[in-house]
């Protein structure tokens, strides 16, 4: 999920800047460029917990 979201942010950089403003878009793009390479070694894991009664 995150890989696709970050790639979309980067792909639509001009739209983000126009719609959200320079500061917000820059923050999002900085996060995407920093985190996207780090996702290669990660696995997706979902955990469901049940509260004891």
N, C-alpha and C positions, 0 to 999 in steps of 0.2 A: 504494500500500500504506500509506504513512505517513498520508496524508489520512484514510483509512478508520479506521485504528487510533486516531489522535488523536480523531476524532469519536466513536468508541465509548467511549473513556475519559471524554469529557465527558458523553456521554449516560448513562453508567452511574456517575456520580460517587458516588451514595449507596452503591452496591454496593462500589465500590473502597474507600471509607472504612471500611465495615463489615468487609470481608474482609482488607484489607491494613494497616489502621490509618491514623490521621490523617496522620502524617509522610510515609509512602510515597505515599499517595494525593495529598497536596498537591504533592509533587515531580512526580508524573506529570501532574497537571492543569496545573501551572505550565508544564511543558514543552509540553504539548498546546496551551495557549492562546498560548504564545509562538511556536511553530513553525508551527501550522496556517495562519496568514495568509501566511507566507513561502513556502509550497509552490506558490502560484499561478503563479509565474514559472519553475518548474523542470520539466524533462523527465526522464523515466525513461530510463536508458541502462545497458545490460548489455554488458560487455566480457569476452571470453574470450581468454586468453593461452596460448601453448604454449611450453614451455621448450625451448631449443635443445639438441640432443644433442651 
